[in-house]
Amino acid sequence: MSKFQLKWGILATGGIAESFGRDLSVNPETRERNDIEHVVVAAASSTSADRAQAYLKEVSAPDSAKAYGSYKELVSDLNVDIIYVATPHSHHYQNVMLALEAGKNVLCEKALTVNAAQTEALIKKAREEDLFFMEAVWTRYFPISIYARETASSGTLGTVERTFADLAFSMPPETSFDPKNRMVNPDLAGGALLDLGIYALTWVFQSLYTVQKNPKPPTVVSAVRKWESGVDQQTSMLLTFPRDKEGDAHGIATTGMRCATDPDSNGHAPAVRIQGDKGELMVFHPAFRPTRTKLVLKDGTVEEKNWPQPGPGKGSGFRNGFGGNFHPEGEGMGMFWEADECAHALKEGRKEGKFESLNESLVIMKVMDEVRRQNGMKLPDKIETTDYPVDL
Ligand SMILES: NC(=O)c1ccc[n+]([C@@H]2O[C@H](COP(=O)([O-])OP(=O)(O)OC[C@H]3O[C@@H](n4cnc5c(N)ncnc54)[C@H](OP(=O)(O)O)[C@@H]3O)[C@@H](O)[C@H]2O)c1
């Protein structure tokens, strides 16, 4: 049987683009995906073709892969099937629109855009052009997330009444004064909410919203503490999910940059607690790449599971990670699961991801809009605009 080959064009060459590119080089058969393959056929850097060339080398792309010094050249490459957008979220709207206008399918990093109006405009454009478009919330596509959603919807926990979810790190207070740091710079859409809070919201949504037959958007109340630059340093959200039969469910999603979910970052502390009247499922830190769960039921059942990421294995020399922290040799980062979903969708002719519809991405973006509105957090106009094209 011939395999479906997906030809990737990588837009930007930063930290996450490197992790994603390295994961694309892992044979899908190592995770029992025998019908697809991925190949990086081109990459572009906003700074120079040399930088793009260096990136292609770093991710072991084939020698034939093209290196471009502008995003425009990349989206015009006829050999590219899908563009992976990995710029800061401030730039997603402009970059995704560029790719869609050029007739390319798109996988775009989280947060999909900085506001719901931009997400809505991109969804409209993708539908008009009949193109595939998906938010790269990689965690949704992990086997551990599939298990968690099944546990939440199967009745194992009884009726799920509430979910606590947190993603927070402890960064030094002087972080605030570095304008080059995209986490605190308003020009790069900095702040905890859009970068980290989206993972807390992901777990709240996938346990309380995605699993419902006809989910209704939640309401939210929130509290925020800001950095001096005006973007959020610590944000807490209380969401109410309306349900017809069982009564409302509550989601408590928190994020921050001063006080960590898991102080030693070794996965000792639960990041997520999905609770029903018969028991709870804990998912251990980090919420974006968890590898351990613990099910505790009222009847005395305690079930711990490990969810290691597959990969080429020990002795392969393969290593992947993010921000200088590498996982053990042979272990994938886990970004290939979302890439596989893109391949399967395009193979089957689907225009959206299976585990997070575009509508759900939009509902989550509306929640984040409302949190920003409640707390007076506005980004520069050129970042919030739906005008296109705008030079950033
Ligand atoms: N899925 C995950 O776990 C995960 C983890 C981290 C980040 N992310 C998301 O991925 C996106 C990128 O994050 P990152 O950590 O990779 O950021 P990064 O290391 O700062 O890289 C961003 C890249 O975007 C390009 N870029 C274009 N215009 C830019 C500008 N004005 N300022 C800075 N960079 C610019 C640059 O590449 P070129 O100049 O070479 O084009 C740069 O290397 C964000 O939306 C973030 O939320 C996701």
PDBQT file of the ligand as one rigid body, heavy atoms in Angstrom, charges set to zero:
ROOT
HETATM    1  N1  LIG A 401       3.077  23.895  21.152  1.00  0.00    +0.000 N 
HETATM    2  C1  LIG A 401       3.908  24.275  22.113  1.00  0.00    +0.000 C 
HETATM    3  O1  LIG A 401       4.208  23.573  23.056  1.00  0.00    +0.000 OA
HETATM    4  C2  LIG A 401       4.529  25.621  22.023  1.00  0.00    +0.000 A 
HETATM    5  C3  LIG A 401       5.684  25.895  22.759  1.00  0.00    +0.000 A 
HETATM    6  C4  LIG A 401       6.260  27.148  22.613  1.00  0.00    +0.000 A 
HETATM    7  C5  LIG A 401       5.675  28.083  21.805  1.00  0.00    +0.000 A 
HETATM    8  N2  LIG A 401       4.534  27.790  21.125  1.00  0.00    +0.000 N 
HETATM    9  C6  LIG A 401       3.891  28.789  20.257  1.00  0.00    +0.000 C 
HETATM   10  O2  LIG A 401       4.700  28.908  19.086  1.00  0.00    +0.000 OA
HETATM   11  C7  LIG A 401       4.803  30.268  18.691  1.00  0.00    +0.000 C 
HETATM   12  C8  LIG A 401       6.282  30.635  18.625  1.00  0.00    +0.000 C 
HETATM   13  O3  LIG A 401       6.881  30.448  19.876  1.00  0.00    +0.000 OA
HETATM   14  P1  LIG A 401       8.459  30.176  20.046  1.00  0.00    +0.000 P 
HETATM   15  O4  LIG A 401       8.674  29.857  21.474  1.00  0.00    +0.000 OA
HETATM   16  O5  LIG A 401       8.937  29.235  19.024  1.00  0.00    +0.000 OA
HETATM   17  O6  LIG A 401       9.012  31.635  19.766  1.00  0.00    +0.000 OA
HETATM   18  P2  LIG A 401      10.476  32.038  19.277  1.00  0.00    +0.000 P 
HETATM   19  O7  LIG A 401      11.474  31.029  19.701  1.00  0.00    +0.000 OA
HETATM   20  O8  LIG A 401      10.650  33.442  19.699  1.00  0.00    +0.000 OA
HETATM   21  O9  LIG A 401      10.383  31.962  17.693  1.00  0.00    +0.000 OA
HETATM   22  C9  LIG A 401       9.511  32.732  16.955  1.00  0.00    +0.000 C 
HETATM   23  C10 LIG A 401      10.017  32.834  15.533  1.00  0.00    +0.000 C 
HETATM   24  O10 LIG A 401       9.108  33.619  14.791  1.00  0.00    +0.000 OA
HETATM   25  C11 LIG A 401       9.795  34.371  13.797  1.00  0.00    +0.000 C 
HETATM   26  N3  LIG A 401       9.435  35.784  13.893  1.00  0.00    +0.000 N 
HETATM   27  C12 LIG A 401       8.920  36.517  12.877  1.00  0.00    +0.000 A 
HETATM   28  N4  LIG A 401       8.717  37.776  13.263  1.00  0.00    +0.000 NA
HETATM   29  C13 LIG A 401       9.134  37.864  14.549  1.00  0.00    +0.000 A 
HETATM   30  C14 LIG A 401       9.212  38.935  15.483  1.00  0.00    +0.000 A 
HETATM   31  N5  LIG A 401       8.808  40.182  15.184  1.00  0.00    +0.000 N 
HETATM   32  N6  LIG A 401       9.704  38.683  16.703  1.00  0.00    +0.000 NA
HETATM   33  C15 LIG A 401      10.100  37.441  17.035  1.00  0.00    +0.000 A 
HETATM   34  N7  LIG A 401      10.058  36.393  16.180  1.00  0.00    +0.000 NA
HETATM   35  C16 LIG A 401       9.584  36.601  14.947  1.00  0.00    +0.000 A 
HETATM   36  C17 LIG A 401      11.282  34.165  14.031  1.00  0.00    +0.000 C 
HETATM   37  O11 LIG A 401      11.735  33.214  13.064  1.00  0.00    +0.000 OA
HETATM   38  P3  LIG A 401      12.275  33.701  11.632  1.00  0.00    +0.000 P 
HETATM   39  O12 LIG A 401      12.714  35.123  11.738  1.00  0.00    +0.000 OA
HETATM   40  O13 LIG A 401      13.396  32.797  11.337  1.00  0.00    +0.000 OA
HETATM   41  O14 LIG A 401      11.148  33.544  10.679  1.00  0.00    +0.000 OA
HETATM   42  C18 LIG A 401      11.372  33.543  15.405  1.00  0.00    +0.000 C 
HETATM   43  O15 LIG A 401      12.436  32.655  15.516  1.00  0.00    +0.000 OA
HETATM   44  C19 LIG A 401       3.984  31.073  19.709  1.00  0.00    +0.000 C 
HETATM   45  O16 LIG A 401       2.708  31.326  19.180  1.00  0.00    +0.000 OA
HETATM   46  C20 LIG A 401       3.858  30.153  20.907  1.00  0.00    +0.000 C 
HETATM   47  O17 LIG A 401       2.657  30.305  21.624  1.00  0.00    +0.000 OA
HETATM   48  C21 LIG A 401       3.970  26.579  21.216  1.00  0.00    +0.000 A 
ENDROOT
TORSDOF 0
